Amino acid sequence: MSMLDALTQAGGADAISRELGVDQQTAQTGMAALLPAVLGGMQNHAEGQPQGLGGLIGMLGGLGGGGLMDNATSAAPTDVSQGNGVLGRIFGNKDNSRAVADHAAQQTGLSPDLLKRMLPIVAMLAAGYFWKQAHSHGATADAGAAGGDPTGAAPETQHSGGLLAGGPSGLGGLLGGLFGRDGDTSNPLNRILGGLTGTSR
């Protein structure tokens, strides 16, 4: 199951619709357009540090872990500051967030301002779901948990091959499914930002 399908089933589009006062189709369209760049930012974060996936999972745990998704899908108003915290770590700056929203607007015809408001909610949904799935697969060996490595590094998690590639089993297989791109392993965020990221992955 792709991340988009999983988030839809978990009520992600419903949460966006409720929070922003848009119809279900608009919420689903926006989430589908923004999600690849969010996942690409998560990939870049993992690949840019020695701890690799363990570092990514630990970072997400420090920002709220699975609670990010729970907060976004709850009936209470969403604290988007949590989502902005995720975006700050995976995109680096607000200019990149604006570029992602503008690109999604060109793809969908939705308002860039609406997509900018939607982006932190999508980040919370994706980050929380990814963290839950990684922990359910035993990938982190208590990374980011109390008493664990404060860096969030997972001893058994290696920096290998890119999150979009993955292997047939274990965490690689999980990521291959969640980040599934029909065989395309290039990074969607880097394609959007081009030279701003300094990489052609």
VEXDREN-2710 file (C-alpha; in Angstrom, 1 decimal):
% VEXDREN-2710
k/r/px/py/pz
1/MET/0.0/0.0/0.0
2/SER/1.4/3.4/-0.9
3/MET/1.7/6.2/1.7
4/LEU/-1.1/8.1/0.0
5/ASP/-3.5/5.2/0.2
6/ALA/-2.6/4.6/3.8
7/LEU/-3.1/8.2/4.8
8/THR/-6.4/8.3/3.0
9/GLN/-7.6/5.2/4.8
10/ALA/-6.4/6.7/8.1
11/GLY/-8.6/9.8/7.6
12/GLY/-5.9/12.2/6.3
13/ALA/-8.1/13.8/3.6
14/ASP/-11.0/14.0/6.1
15/ALA/-8.7/15.8/8.6
16/ILE/-7.5/18.3/6.0
17/SER/-11.1/18.9/4.8
18/ARG/-12.3/19.6/8.4
19/GLU/-9.3/21.7/9.4
20/LEU/-9.3/24.0/6.3
21/GLY/-12.9/24.0/5.4
22/VAL/-12.5/22.5/1.9
23/ASP/-14.4/19.6/0.3
24/GLN/-13.1/16.1/0.3
25/GLN/-11.9/16.0/-3.3
26/THR/-9.9/19.2/-2.9
27/ALA/-8.3/17.8/0.3
28/GLN/-7.4/14.6/-1.5
29/THR/-6.0/16.3/-4.5
30/GLY/-3.8/18.6/-2.4
31/MET/-2.5/15.8/-0.3
32/ALA/-1.6/13.7/-3.3
33/ALA/0.3/16.7/-4.9
34/LEU/2.2/17.6/-1.7
35/LEU/3.1/14.2/-0.4
36/PRO/5.9/13.3/-2.8
37/ALA/7.9/16.3/-1.9
38/VAL/7.4/15.7/1.8
39/LEU/8.6/12.1/1.4
40/GLY/11.5/13.5/-0.7
41/GLY/12.5/15.8/2.1
42/MET/12.4/12.9/4.6
43/GLN/14.7/11.0/2.2
44/ASN/17.1/13.9/2.0
45/HIS/17.2/14.2/5.8
46/ALA/18.1/10.5/6.2
47/GLU/20.7/10.5/3.4
48/GLY/22.4/13.6/4.7
49/GLN/23.5/12.2/8.1
50/PRO/25.6/9.3/9.3
51/GLN/22.7/7.8/11.3
52/GLY/20.7/7.4/8.1
53/LEU/17.2/6.1/8.7
54/GLY/17.8/5.8/12.4
55/GLY/18.5/9.6/12.5
56/LEU/15.4/10.3/10.5
57/ILE/13.2/8.2/12.8
58/GLY/14.8/9.7/15.9
59/MET/14.3/13.2/14.6
60/LEU/10.6/12.5/13.9
61/GLY/10.3/10.9/17.4
62/GLY/11.6/14.1/19.0
63/LEU/9.0/16.1/17.1
64/GLY/6.1/14.0/18.3
65/GLY/6.5/10.6/16.6
66/GLY/3.2/8.8/15.9
67/GLY/1.4/11.6/17.8
68/LEU/1.9/13.9/14.8
69/MET/-0.5/11.8/12.8
70/ASP/-2.9/11.3/15.8
71/ASN/-3.0/15.1/16.4
72/ALA/-3.7/15.8/12.7
73/THR/-6.5/13.3/12.5
74/SER/-8.2/14.1/15.8
75/ALA/-11.4/16.1/16.0
76/ALA/-9.6/18.9/17.9
77/PRO/-8.1/21.8/15.9
78/THR/-4.7/20.8/14.5
79/ASP/-1.6/22.5/16.0
80/VAL/0.2/23.1/12.7
81/SER/3.3/24.4/14.5
82/GLN/4.2/20.7/14.8
83/GLY/3.9/20.3/11.1
84/ASN/6.0/23.4/10.5
85/GLY/8.6/21.9/12.8
86/VAL/8.8/18.9/10.6
87/LEU/9.0/21.0/7.4
88/GLY/11.8/23.1/8.9
89/ARG/13.8/19.9/9.4
90/ILE/13.1/18.3/6.1
91/PHE/12.9/21.3/3.8
92/GLY/15.4/23.6/5.5
93/ASN/13.7/26.9/4.9
94/LYS/10.4/28.6/4.1
95/ASP/11.5/29.3/0.5
96/ASN/11.6/25.6/-0.2
97/SER/8.1/25.1/1.4
98/ARG/6.8/27.9/-0.9
99/ALA/8.4/26.3/-3.9
100/VAL/6.7/23.0/-3.1
101/ALA/3.3/24.6/-2.6
102/ASP/3.7/26.6/-5.9
103/HIS/4.6/23.5/-7.8
104/ALA/1.6/21.6/-6.4
105/ALA/-0.6/24.6/-7.4
106/GLN/0.7/24.3/-11.0
107/GLN/-0.1/20.6/-11.0
108/THR/-3.6/20.9/-9.5
109/GLY/-5.0/24.3/-10.2
110/LEU/-5.5/24.8/-6.4
111/SER/-4.6/28.1/-4.7
112/PRO/-0.9/28.3/-3.6
113/ASP/-2.1/29.9/-0.4
114/LEU/-4.4/26.9/0.3
115/LEU/-1.6/24.5/-0.4
116/LYS/0.7/26.4/1.9
117/ARG/-1.8/25.9/4.7
118/MET/-2.2/22.3/3.8
119/LEU/1.5/21.5/3.7
120/PRO/2.2/21.3/7.5
121/ILE/-0.8/19.0/8.0
122/VAL/0.4/16.7/5.2
123/ALA/3.8/16.7/6.9
124/MET/2.3/15.7/10.2
125/LEU/0.3/12.9/8.6
126/ALA/3.3/11.5/6.7
127/ALA/5.8/11.9/9.5
128/GLY/3.5/10.3/12.1
129/TYR/2.5/7.4/9.8
130/PHE/6.1/6.7/8.8
131/TRP/7.3/6.7/12.4
132/LYS/4.5/4.3/13.4
133/GLN/5.3/1.9/10.6
134/ALA/9.0/2.0/11.2
135/HIS/8.5/1.1/14.9
136/SER/6.0/-1.6/14.1
137/HIS/8.7/-3.2/11.9
138/GLY/11.2/-3.0/14.8
139/ALA/13.4/-0.8/12.7
140/THR/14.6/1.6/15.3
141/ALA/15.7/-0.4/18.2
142/ASP/14.3/2.2/20.6
143/ALA/15.7/5.1/18.5
144/GLY/14.4/8.3/20.0
145/ALA/12.7/6.6/22.9
146/ALA/13.4/7.3/26.6
147/GLY/16.7/5.6/27.5
148/GLY/17.7/5.2/23.9
149/ASP/20.4/6.9/21.9
150/PRO/19.7/10.7/22.2
151/THR/20.7/11.1/18.6
152/GLY/17.9/8.7/17.5
153/ALA/20.5/6.5/15.8
154/ALA/19.4/2.9/15.4
155/PRO/22.3/0.5/15.6
156/GLU/20.9/-1.9/13.0
157/THR/19.7/0.7/10.6
158/GLN/22.1/1.6/7.8
159/HIS/22.4/4.4/5.4
160/SER/22.0/2.5/2.2
161/GLY/20.8/3.0/-1.4
162/GLY/18.2/5.7/-0.9
163/LEU/14.8/5.4/0.7
164/LEU/13.0/5.2/-2.6
165/ALA/14.8/2.0/-3.6
166/GLY/14.4/-0.3/-0.7
167/GLY/14.8/-4.1/-0.5
168/PRO/12.3/-6.9/-0.6
169/SER/12.0/-7.2/3.1
170/GLY/12.5/-5.4/6.4
171/LEU/12.7/-1.7/6.5
172/GLY/13.8/-1.5/2.9
173/GLY/10.7/-3.3/1.8
174/LEU/8.5/-1.0/4.0
175/LEU/10.0/2.1/2.5
176/GLY/9.8/0.7/-1.0
177/GLY/6.1/0.4/-0.5
178/LEU/5.4/3.7/1.3
179/PHE/7.6/5.7/-1.1
180/GLY/6.5/3.6/-4.1
181/ARG/6.9/5.5/-7.4
182/ASP/6.3/2.8/-10.0
183/GLY/10.0/2.1/-10.3
184/ASP/11.0/5.8/-10.3
185/THR/13.6/6.2/-7.5
186/SER/14.5/9.8/-8.2
187/ASN/13.7/12.3/-5.5
188/PRO/10.5/14.4/-6.1
189/LEU/11.7/17.2/-3.9
190/ASN/15.0/17.6/-5.7
191/ARG/13.2/17.7/-9.0
192/ILE/11.0/20.5/-7.8
193/LEU/13.8/22.5/-6.2
194/GLY/16.4/21.8/-8.9
195/GLY/19.7/23.5/-8.2
196/LEU/18.5/24.8/-4.8
197/THR/19.3/21.4/-3.2
198/GLY/22.6/21.0/-4.9
199/THR/21.8/17.4/-5.9
200/SER/20.3/15.6/-8.8
201/ARG/19.0/12.6/-6.9
END
